[in-house]
Amino acid sequence: MQKACLYETRAEDAERLARIAQTDEERLAYLQIAAVWREISRTRRQLLEGKPEH
């Protein structure tokens, strides 16, 4: 689960960057990056647990 924690940490980092972003465009980009990291983490966790995606 170490990698899953890494993905969550990266998502949190991107969310922090979104909070200090200077433009709406930059904020949106960081939030999209965070969403991708969270999706990677969720998908990886499901694959490791052997659960199909819904």
C-alpha distance matrix in Angstrom:
0.0 3.8 5.5 5.1 6.4 8.8 10.0 10.8 12.5 14.4 15.5 16.7 18.5 20.2 21.3 22.8 24.6 25.9 27.4 29.4 30.3 34.1 34.7 33.7 32.8 30.4 28.9 28.4 26.9 24.2 23.5 23.2 20.7 18.6 19.0 17.9 14.6 14.0 15.1 12.8 9.7 11.5 12.6 9.5 8.1 11.7 11.9 9.1 11.0 14.2 15.8 18.4 18.7 21.6
3.8 0.0 3.8 5.5 5.2 6.4 8.9 10.1 10.6 12.5 14.5 15.4 16.5 18.6 20.1 21.1 22.7 24.5 26.0 27.5 28.6 32.3 33.2 32.6 31.7 29.0 27.7 27.6 25.8 22.9 22.8 22.7 19.8 17.9 19.0 17.8 14.2 14.4 16.0 13.5 10.7 13.4 14.6 11.5 11.0 14.7 14.7 12.3 14.6 17.6 19.2 21.5 21.4 24.3
5.5 3.8 0.0 3.8 5.3 4.8 6.3 8.7 9.6 10.5 12.4 14.2 15.1 16.6 18.5 19.8 21.0 22.6 24.6 26.1 26.6 30.3 30.9 30.2 29.0 26.4 25.4 25.0 22.9 20.4 20.4 19.9 16.9 15.4 16.3 14.6 11.2 11.9 13.2 10.2 8.2 11.4 12.1 9.0 9.8 13.3 13.0 11.5 14.3 16.8 18.1 19.8 19.4 22.4
5.1 5.5 3.8 0.0 3.8 5.3 5.1 6.3 8.6 9.9 10.7 12.5 14.2 15.5 16.7 18.5 20.1 21.2 23.0 25.0 25.6 29.3 29.8 28.7 27.7 25.4 23.9 23.3 21.7 19.1 18.5 18.1 15.6 13.5 14.0 12.9 9.5 9.1 10.6 8.4 5.3 8.2 9.7 7.3 7.1 10.9 11.6 10.4 12.4 15.2 15.8 17.6 16.9 19.5
6.4 5.2 5.3 3.8 0.0 3.8 5.4 5.1 6.1 8.6 9.8 10.4 12.2 14.2 15.2 16.4 18.4 19.8 21.1 23.0 24.1 27.9 28.8 28.0 27.4 24.8 23.1 23.1 21.7 18.6 18.2 18.6 15.9 13.4 14.7 14.3 10.6 10.2 12.7 11.1 8.0 10.8 13.1 11.0 10.4 14.1 15.2 13.7 15.4 18.5 19.0 20.9 20.1 22.4
8.8 6.4 4.8 5.3 3.8 0.0 3.8 5.4 5.0 6.2 8.6 9.8 10.4 12.4 14.2 15.2 16.5 18.4 20.1 21.5 22.3 26.0 26.9 26.4 25.5 22.7 21.5 21.6 19.7 16.7 17.0 17.2 14.0 12.2 14.1 13.1 9.3 10.4 12.8 10.6 8.6 12.2 13.9 11.8 12.4 16.0 16.5 15.4 17.8 20.4 21.1 22.5 21.4 23.9
10.0 8.9 6.3 5.1 5.4 3.8 0.0 3.8 5.4 5.1 6.3 8.7 9.8 10.6 12.4 14.3 15.4 16.6 18.7 20.4 20.8 24.5 24.9 24.0 22.9 20.5 19.2 18.8 17.0 14.3 14.1 13.9 11.0 9.2 10.5 9.4 5.6 6.8 9.1 7.2 5.7 9.3 11.0 9.7 10.8 14.0 14.8 14.6 16.7 19.0 19.2 20.1 18.5 20.8
10.8 10.1 8.7 6.3 5.1 5.4 3.8 0.0 3.8 5.4 5.0 6.2 8.6 9.9 10.5 12.4 14.3 15.2 16.7 18.9 19.7 23.5 24.1 23.1 22.6 20.2 18.3 18.2 17.0 13.9 13.2 13.8 11.5 8.5 10.0 10.2 6.7 6.2 9.6 9.1 6.7 9.4 12.1 11.5 11.4 14.6 16.2 15.9 17.3 19.9 19.6 20.8 19.0 20.8
12.5 10.6 9.6 8.6 6.1 5.0 5.4 3.8 0.0 3.8 5.4 5.0 6.1 8.6 9.8 10.5 12.4 14.2 15.4 17.0 18.2 22.0 23.1 22.6 22.3 19.4 17.7 18.4 17.0 13.6 13.6 14.8 12.1 9.5 12.1 12.3 8.8 9.4 12.8 12.0 10.1 13.1 15.7 14.6 14.8 18.1 19.5 18.8 20.5 23.3 23.2 24.4 22.7 24.6
14.4 12.5 10.5 9.9 8.6 6.2 5.1 5.4 3.8 0.0 3.8 5.4 5.0 6.2 8.6 9.8 10.5 12.3 14.4 15.7 16.2 19.8 20.7 20.3 19.4 16.5 15.4 15.8 13.9 10.7 11.4 12.1 8.9 7.2 10.2 9.9 6.7 8.6 11.7 10.8 10.1 13.3 15.3 14.6 15.7 18.7 19.7 19.6 21.7 24.0 23.8 24.5 22.5 24.4
15.5 14.5 12.4 10.7 9.8 8.6 6.3 5.0 5.4 3.8 0.0 3.8 5.4 5.1 6.3 8.7 9.9 10.5 12.6 14.7 15.1 18.8 19.2 18.2 17.7 15.2 13.4 13.4 12.2 9.0 8.5 9.5 7.1 4.1 7.0 7.9 5.3 6.1 9.6 9.9 9.3 11.7 14.1 14.4 15.1 17.7 19.2 19.7 21.2 23.4 22.6 23.1 20.7 22.0
16.7 15.4 14.2 12.5 10.4 9.8 8.7 6.2 5.0 5.4 3.8 0.0 3.8 5.4 5.0 6.2 8.7 9.7 10.7 12.8 14.1 17.9 18.9 18.3 18.4 15.7 13.5 14.3 13.8 10.1 9.7 11.9 10.0 6.9 9.8 11.5 9.0 9.1 12.8 13.4 12.1 14.3 17.1 17.2 17.3 20.1 22.0 22.0 23.2 25.8 25.0 25.8 23.5 24.6
18.5 16.5 15.1 14.2 12.2 10.4 9.8 8.6 6.1 5.0 5.4 3.8 0.0 3.8 5.4 5.1 6.3 8.6 10.0 11.1 12.2 15.9 17.3 17.4 17.2 14.0 12.5 14.0 12.8 9.0 10.1 12.2 9.8 7.9 11.5 12.5 10.2 11.5 14.9 14.9 14.2 16.9 19.4 19.1 19.8 22.7 24.1 24.1 25.8 28.2 27.7 28.4 26.1 27.4
20.2 18.6 16.6 15.5 14.2 12.4 10.6 9.9 8.6 6.2 5.1 5.4 3.8 0.0 3.8 5.4 5.0 6.2 8.8 10.1 10.2 13.9 14.6 14.2 13.8 10.8 9.3 10.3 9.0 5.3 6.6 8.6 6.5 5.3 9.0 10.2 8.9 10.6 13.5 14.0 14.2 16.5 18.6 19.1 20.1 22.6 24.0 24.6 26.3 28.3 27.5 27.6 24.9 26.0
21.3 20.1 18.5 16.7 15.2 14.2 12.4 10.5 9.8 8.6 6.3 5.0 5.4 3.8 0.0 3.8 5.4 4.9 6.4 9.0 9.7 13.4 14.1 13.3 13.8 11.3 8.6 9.9 10.0 6.4 6.0 9.2 8.4 6.1 9.1 11.5 10.6 10.9 14.1 15.4 15.1 16.8 19.5 20.3 20.8 23.0 25.0 25.6 26.8 28.9 27.7 27.9 25.1 25.7
22.8 21.1 19.8 18.5 16.4 15.2 14.3 12.4 10.5 9.8 8.7 6.2 5.1 5.4 3.8 0.0 3.8 5.3 5.2 6.7 8.7 12.4 14.1 14.2 15.0 12.1 9.8 12.1 12.2 8.6 9.2 12.5 11.4 9.5 12.8 14.9 13.6 14.2 17.5 18.5 17.9 19.9 22.6 23.0 23.4 26.0 27.8 28.1 29.4 31.7 30.8 31.2 28.6 29.3
24.6 22.7 21.0 20.1 18.4 16.5 15.4 14.3 12.4 10.5 9.9 8.7 6.3 5.0 5.4 3.8 0.0 3.8 5.4 5.3 6.0 9.6 11.3 12.0 12.3 8.9 7.6 10.4 9.8 6.5 8.6 11.5 10.3 9.7 13.2 14.7 13.9 15.4 18.3 19.0 19.1 21.3 23.6 24.1 25.0 27.5 29.0 29.5 31.1 33.2 32.3 32.4 29.6 30.5
25.9 24.5 22.6 21.2 19.8 18.4 16.6 15.2 14.2 12.3 10.5 9.7 8.6 6.2 4.9 5.3 3.8 0.0 3.8 5.5 5.0 8.6 9.3 8.9 9.8 7.1 4.4 7.2 7.8 5.1 6.1 9.5 9.6 9.1 11.7 13.9 14.0 14.9 17.5 18.9 19.3 21.0 23.2 24.3 25.1 27.2 29.0 29.9 31.2 33.1 31.8 31.6 28.5 28.9
27.4 26.0 24.6 23.0 21.1 20.1 18.7 16.7 15.4 14.4 12.6 10.7 10.0 8.8 6.4 5.2 5.4 3.8 0.0 3.8 5.7 8.7 10.2 10.2 12.2 9.9 7.0 10.1 11.4 8.9 9.2 12.9 13.1 11.9 14.4 17.1 16.8 17.1 20.1 21.6 21.5 23.0 25.6 26.6 27.1 29.2 31.3 31.9 33.0 35.1 33.7 33.8 30.8 31.0
29.4 27.5 26.1 25.0 23.0 21.5 20.4 18.9 17.0 15.7 14.7 12.8 11.1 10.1 9.0 6.7 5.3 5.5 3.8 0.0 3.8 6.4 9.1 10.5 12.2 9.4 7.9 11.6 12.3 10.1 11.6 14.9 14.7 14.2 17.1 19.2 18.8 19.8 22.7 23.9 23.9 25.8 28.2 28.9 29.6 32.0 33.8 34.3 35.7 37.8 36.7 36.7 33.8 34.2
30.3 28.6 26.6 25.6 24.1 22.3 20.8 19.7 18.2 16.2 15.1 14.1 12.2 10.2 9.7 8.7 6.0 5.0 5.7 3.8 0.0 3.8 5.8 7.5 8.6 5.8 5.2 9.0 9.5 8.3 10.3 13.1 13.2 13.6 16.3 18.1 18.3 19.7 22.1 23.3 23.9 25.8 27.8 28.8 29.9 32.0 33.6 34.5 36.0 37.8 36.6 36.3 33.2 33.5
34.1 32.3 30.3 29.3 27.9 26.0 24.5 23.5 22.0 19.8 18.8 17.9 15.9 13.9 13.4 12.4 9.6 8.6 8.7 6.4 3.8 0.0 3.8 7.0 8.6 6.9 7.4 10.8 11.6 11.4 13.4 15.8 16.3 17.1 19.5 21.2 21.8 23.2 25.4 26.7 27.5 29.3 31.2 32.3 33.5 35.5 37.0 38.1 39.6 41.3 40.0 39.5 36.3 36.5
34.7 33.2 30.9 29.8 28.8 26.9 24.9 24.1 23.1 20.7 19.2 18.9 17.3 14.6 14.1 14.1 11.3 9.3 10.2 9.1 5.8 3.8 0.0 3.8 5.3 5.2 6.2 8.6 9.9 10.9 12.4 14.3 15.5 16.7 18.5 20.2 21.5 22.8 24.5 26.1 27.3 28.8 30.4 31.9 33.3 34.9 36.4 37.8 39.3 40.7 39.2 38.3 35.0 35.0
33.7 32.6 30.2 28.7 28.0 26.4 24.0 23.1 22.6 20.3 18.2 18.3 17.4 14.2 13.3 14.2 12.0 8.9 10.2 10.5 7.5 7.0 3.8 0.0 3.8 5.4 5.0 6.0 8.5 9.9 10.4 12.2 14.2 15.2 16.3 18.4 20.1 21.0 22.4 24.4 25.7 26.7 28.4 30.2 31.5 32.8 34.5 36.1 37.3 38.6 36.8 35.8 32.3 32.0
32.8 31.7 29.0 27.7 27.4 25.5 22.9 22.6 22.3 19.4 17.7 18.4 17.2 13.8 13.8 15.0 12.3 9.8 12.2 12.2 8.6 8.6 5.3 3.8 0.0 3.8 5.4 5.2 6.2 8.8 10.0 10.6 12.4 14.4 15.4 16.7 18.7 20.1 21.2 22.8 24.6 25.8 27.0 28.8 30.4 31.6 33.0 34.8 36.3 37.3 35.7 34.5 31.0 31.0
30.4 29.0 26.4 25.4 24.8 22.7 20.5 20.2 19.4 16.5 15.2 15.7 14.0 10.8 11.3 12.1 8.9 7.1 9.9 9.4 5.8 6.9 5.2 5.4 3.8 0.0 3.8 5.5 5.1 6.4 8.7 9.9 10.7 12.5 14.3 15.5 16.8 18.6 20.1 21.4 22.9 24.5 25.9 27.2 28.9 30.5 31.8 33.3 34.9 36.2 34.9 34.0 30.7 31.1
28.9 27.7 25.4 23.9 23.1 21.5 19.2 18.3 17.7 15.4 13.4 13.5 12.5 9.3 8.6 9.8 7.6 4.4 7.0 7.9 5.2 7.4 6.2 5.0 5.4 3.8 0.0 3.8 5.5 5.3 6.2 8.7 10.0 10.7 12.4 14.4 15.6 16.6 18.5 20.2 21.3 22.6 24.4 25.9 27.1 28.7 30.4 31.8 33.1 34.6 33.1 32.4 29.1 29.2
28.4 27.6 25.0 23.3 23.1 21.6 18.8 18.2 18.4 15.8 13.4 14.3 14.0 10.3 9.9 12.1 10.4 7.2 10.1 11.6 9.0 10.8 8.6 6.0 5.2 5.5 3.8 0.0 3.8 5.5 5.1 6.1 8.6 9.8 10.5 12.4 14.4 15.3 16.5 18.5 20.0 20.9 22.4 24.3 25.7 26.9 28.5 30.3 31.5 32.6 30.9 29.9 26.4 26.4
26.9 25.8 22.9 21.7 21.7 19.7 17.0 17.0 17.0 13.9 12.2 13.8 12.8 9.0 10.0 12.2 9.8 7.8 11.4 12.3 9.5 11.6 9.9 8.5 6.2 5.1 5.5 3.8 0.0 3.8 5.5 5.1 6.3 8.7 9.9 10.7 12.6 14.4 15.4 16.7 18.6 20.0 21.1 22.7 24.5 25.9 27.1 28.8 30.4 31.5 30.1 29.1 25.8 26.3
24.2 22.9 20.4 19.1 18.6 16.7 14.3 13.9 13.6 10.7 9.0 10.1 9.0 5.3 6.4 8.6 6.5 5.1 8.9 10.1 8.3 11.4 10.9 9.9 8.8 6.4 5.3 5.5 3.8 0.0 3.8 5.4 5.0 6.2 8.6 9.9 10.7 12.4 14.2 15.4 16.6 18.4 20.0 21.1 22.6 24.4 25.8 27.1 28.7 30.2 29.0 28.4 25.3 26.0
23.5 22.8 20.4 18.5 18.2 17.0 14.1 13.2 13.6 11.4 8.5 9.7 10.1 6.6 6.0 9.2 8.6 6.1 9.2 11.6 10.3 13.4 12.4 10.4 10.0 8.7 6.2 5.1 5.5 3.8 0.0 3.8 5.4 5.0 6.2 8.7 10.0 10.5 12.3 14.3 15.3 16.4 18.3 19.9 21.0 22.5 24.3 25.8 27.0 28.4 26.8 26.2 23.0 23.2
23.2 22.7 19.9 18.1 18.6 17.2 13.9 13.8 14.8 12.1 9.5 11.9 12.2 8.6 9.2 12.5 11.5 9.5 12.9 14.9 13.1 15.8 14.3 12.2 10.6 9.9 8.7 6.1 5.1 5.4 3.8 0.0 3.8 5.4 5.0 6.3 8.8 9.9 10.6 12.4 14.3 15.2 16.4 18.3 19.9 21.0 22.5 24.3 25.7 26.7 25.2 24.2 20.8 21.3
20.7 19.8 16.9 15.6 15.9 14.0 11.0 11.5 12.1 8.9 7.1 10.0 9.8 6.5 8.4 11.4 10.3 9.6 13.1 14.7 13.2 16.3 15.5 14.2 12.4 10.7 10.0 8.6 6.3 5.0 5.4 3.8 0.0 3.8 5.4 5.1 6.4 8.7 9.9 10.7 12.5 14.3 15.4 16.6 18.5 20.1 21.1 22.7 24.5 25.7 24.6 24.0 21.0 22.1
18.6 17.9 15.4 13.5 13.4 12.2 9.2 8.5 9.5 7.2 4.1 6.9 7.9 5.3 6.1 9.5 9.7 9.1 11.9 14.2 13.6 17.1 16.7 15.2 14.4 12.5 10.7 9.8 8.7 6.2 5.0 5.4 3.8 0.0 3.8 5.4 5.2 6.2 8.6 9.9 10.6 12.3 14.2 15.4 16.5 18.4 20.0 21.2 22.6 24.2 23.1 22.9 20.0 20.9
19.0 19.0 16.3 14.0 14.7 14.1 10.5 10.0 12.1 10.2 7.0 9.8 11.5 9.0 9.1 12.8 13.2 11.7 14.4 17.1 16.3 19.5 18.5 16.3 15.4 14.3 12.4 10.5 9.9 8.6 6.2 5.0 5.4 3.8 0.0 3.8 5.5 5.1 6.1 8.6 9.9 10.4 12.1 14.1 15.3 16.4 18.2 19.9 21.0 22.3 20.7 20.0 16.9 17.5
17.9 17.8 14.6 12.9 14.3 13.1 9.4 10.2 12.3 9.9 7.9 11.5 12.5 10.2 11.5 14.9 14.7 13.9 17.1 19.2 18.1 21.2 20.2 18.4 16.7 15.5 14.4 12.4 10.7 9.9 8.7 6.3 5.1 5.4 3.8 0.0 3.8 5.4 5.0 6.2 8.6 9.8 10.4 12.1 14.1 15.3 16.3 18.2 19.9 20.8 19.6 18.8 15.9 17.2
14.6 14.2 11.2 9.5 10.6 9.3 5.6 6.7 8.8 6.7 5.3 9.0 10.2 8.9 10.6 13.6 13.9 14.0 16.8 18.8 18.3 21.8 21.5 20.1 18.7 16.8 15.6 14.4 12.6 10.7 10.0 8.8 6.4 5.2 5.5 3.8 0.0 3.8 5.4 5.1 6.2 8.6 9.9 10.5 12.2 14.3 15.3 16.4 18.3 19.8 19.1 19.1 16.6 18.4
14.0 14.4 11.9 9.1 10.2 10.4 6.8 6.2 9.4 8.6 6.1 9.1 11.5 10.6 10.9 14.2 15.4 14.9 17.1 19.8 19.7 23.2 22.8 21.0 20.1 18.6 16.6 15.3 14.4 12.4 10.5 9.9 8.7 6.2 5.1 5.4 3.8 0.0 3.8 5.4 5.0 6.1 8.5 9.8 10.5 12.3 14.2 15.3 16.5 18.2 17.0 17.1 14.6 15.9
15.1 16.0 13.2 10.6 12.7 12.8 9.1 9.6 12.8 11.7 9.6 12.8 14.9 13.5 14.1 17.5 18.3 17.5 20.1 22.7 22.1 25.4 24.5 22.4 21.2 20.1 18.5 16.5 15.4 14.2 12.3 10.6 9.9 8.6 6.1 5.0 5.4 3.8 0.0 3.8 5.4 5.0 6.0 8.4 9.8 10.5 12.1 14.1 15.3 16.2 14.8 14.3 11.5 13.0
12.8 13.5 10.2 8.4 11.1 10.6 7.2 9.1 12.0 10.8 9.9 13.4 14.9 14.0 15.4 18.5 19.0 18.9 21.6 23.9 23.3 26.7 26.1 24.4 22.8 21.4 20.2 18.5 16.7 15.4 14.3 12.4 10.7 9.9 8.6 6.2 5.1 5.4 3.8 0.0 3.8 5.5 5.2 6.0 8.5 9.9 10.5 12.1 14.1 15.1 14.6 14.4 12.4 14.8
9.7 10.7 8.2 5.3 8.0 8.6 5.7 6.7 10.1 10.1 9.3 12.1 14.2 14.2 15.1 17.9 19.1 19.3 21.5 23.9 23.9 27.5 27.3 25.7 24.6 22.9 21.3 20.0 18.6 16.6 15.3 14.3 12.5 10.6 9.9 8.6 6.2 5.0 5.4 3.8 0.0 3.8 5.6 5.2 6.1 8.6 10.0 10.6 12.3 14.1 13.8 14.5 12.9 15.3
11.5 13.4 11.4 8.2 10.8 12.2 9.3 9.4 13.1 13.3 11.7 14.3 16.9 16.5 16.8 19.9 21.3 21.0 23.0 25.8 25.8 29.3 28.8 26.7 25.8 24.5 22.6 20.9 20.0 18.4 16.4 15.2 14.3 12.3 10.4 9.8 8.6 6.1 5.0 5.5 3.8 0.0 3.8 5.5 5.2 6.2 8.7 10.0 10.6 12.2 11.0 11.6 9.7 11.7
12.6 14.6 12.1 9.7 13.1 13.9 11.0 12.1 15.7 15.3 14.1 17.1 19.4 18.6 19.5 22.6 23.6 23.2 25.6 28.2 27.8 31.2 30.4 28.4 27.0 25.9 24.4 22.4 21.1 20.0 18.3 16.4 15.4 14.2 12.1 10.4 9.9 8.5 6.0 5.2 5.6 3.8 0.0 3.8 5.4 5.1 6.2 8.6 9.9 10.4 9.5 9.3 7.7 10.6
9.5 11.5 9.0 7.3 11.0 11.8 9.7 11.5 14.6 14.6 14.4 17.2 19.1 19.1 20.3 23.0 24.1 24.3 26.6 28.9 28.8 32.3 31.9 30.2 28.8 27.2 25.9 24.3 22.7 21.1 19.9 18.3 16.6 15.4 14.1 12.1 10.5 9.8 8.4 6.0 5.2 5.5 3.8 0.0 3.8 5.4 5.1 6.2 8.6 9.7 10.2 11.1 10.6 13.9
8.1 11.0 9.8 7.1 10.4 12.4 10.8 11.4 14.8 15.7 15.1 17.3 19.8 20.1 20.8 23.4 25.0 25.1 27.1 29.6 29.9 33.5 33.3 31.5 30.4 28.9 27.1 25.7 24.5 22.6 21.0 19.9 18.5 16.5 15.3 14.1 12.2 10.5 9.8 8.5 6.1 5.2 5.4 3.8 0.0 3.8 5.5 5.2 6.2 8.5 8.7 10.7 10.6 13.5
11.7 14.7 13.3 10.9 14.1 16.0 14.0 14.6 18.1 18.7 17.7 20.1 22.7 22.6 23.0 26.0 27.5 27.2 29.2 32.0 32.0 35.5 34.9 32.8 31.6 30.5 28.7 26.9 25.9 24.4 22.5 21.0 20.1 18.4 16.4 15.3 14.3 12.3 10.5 9.9 8.6 6.2 5.1 5.4 3.8 0.0 3.8 5.5 5.1 6.0 5.2 6.9 7.2 10.2
11.9 14.7 13.0 11.6 15.2 16.5 14.8 16.2 19.5 19.7 19.2 22.0 24.1 24.0 25.0 27.8 29.0 29.0 31.3 33.8 33.6 37.0 36.4 34.5 33.0 31.8 30.4 28.5 27.1 25.8 24.3 22.5 21.1 20.0 18.2 16.3 15.3 14.2 12.1 10.5 10.0 8.7 6.2 5.1 5.5 3.8 0.0 3.8 5.4 4.9 6.2 7.4 8.6 12.2
9.1 12.3 11.5 10.4 13.7 15.4 14.6 15.9 18.8 19.6 19.7 22.0 24.1 24.6 25.6 28.1 29.5 29.9 31.9 34.3 34.5 38.1 37.8 36.1 34.8 33.3 31.8 30.3 28.8 27.1 25.8 24.3 22.7 21.2 19.9 18.2 16.4 15.3 14.1 12.1 10.6 10.0 8.6 6.2 5.2 5.5 3.8 0.0 3.8 5.4 7.9 10.3 11.9 15.3
11.0 14.6 14.3 12.4 15.4 17.8 16.7 17.3 20.5 21.7 21.2 23.2 25.8 26.3 26.8 29.4 31.1 31.2 33.0 35.7 36.0 39.6 39.3 37.3 36.3 34.9 33.1 31.5 30.4 28.7 27.0 25.7 24.5 22.6 21.0 19.9 18.3 16.5 15.3 14.1 12.3 10.6 9.9 8.6 6.2 5.1 5.4 3.8 0.0 3.8 5.6 9.0 11.0 13.9
14.2 17.6 16.8 15.2 18.5 20.4 19.0 19.9 23.3 24.0 23.4 25.8 28.2 28.3 28.9 31.7 33.2 33.1 35.1 37.8 37.8 41.3 40.7 38.6 37.3 36.2 34.6 32.6 31.5 30.2 28.4 26.7 25.7 24.2 22.3 20.8 19.8 18.2 16.2 15.1 14.1 12.2 10.4 9.7 8.5 6.0 4.9 5.4 3.8 0.0 3.8 6.6 9.5 12.6
15.8 19.2 18.1 15.8 19.0 21.1 19.2 19.6 23.2 23.8 22.6 25.0 27.7 27.5 27.7 30.8 32.3 31.8 33.7 36.7 36.6 40.0 39.2 36.8 35.7 34.9 33.1 30.9 30.1 29.0 26.8 25.2 24.6 23.1 20.7 19.6 19.1 17.0 14.8 14.6 13.8 11.0 9.5 10.2 8.7 5.2 6.2 7.9 5.6 3.8 0.0 3.8 6.5 9.1
18.4 21.5 19.8 17.6 20.9 22.5 20.1 20.8 24.4 24.5 23.1 25.8 28.4 27.6 27.9 31.2 32.4 31.6 33.8 36.7 36.3 39.5 38.3 35.8 34.5 34.0 32.4 29.9 29.1 28.4 26.2 24.2 24.0 22.9 20.0 18.8 19.1 17.1 14.3 14.4 14.5 11.6 9.3 11.1 10.7 6.9 7.4 10.3 9.0 6.6 3.8 0.0 3.8 6.5
18.7 21.4 19.4 16.9 20.1 21.4 18.5 19.0 22.7 22.5 20.7 23.5 26.1 24.9 25.1 28.6 29.6 28.5 30.8 33.8 33.2 36.3 35.0 32.3 31.0 30.7 29.1 26.4 25.8 25.3 23.0 20.8 21.0 20.0 16.9 15.9 16.6 14.6 11.5 12.4 12.9 9.7 7.7 10.6 10.6 7.2 8.6 11.9 11.0 9.5 6.5 3.8 0.0 3.8
21.6 24.3 22.4 19.5 22.4 23.9 20.8 20.8 24.6 24.4 22.0 24.6 27.4 26.0 25.7 29.3 30.5 28.9 31.0 34.2 33.5 36.5 35.0 32.0 31.0 31.1 29.2 26.4 26.3 26.0 23.2 21.3 22.1 20.9 17.5 17.2 18.4 15.9 13.0 14.8 15.3 11.7 10.6 13.9 13.5 10.2 12.2 15.3 13.9 12.6 9.1 6.5 3.8 0.0
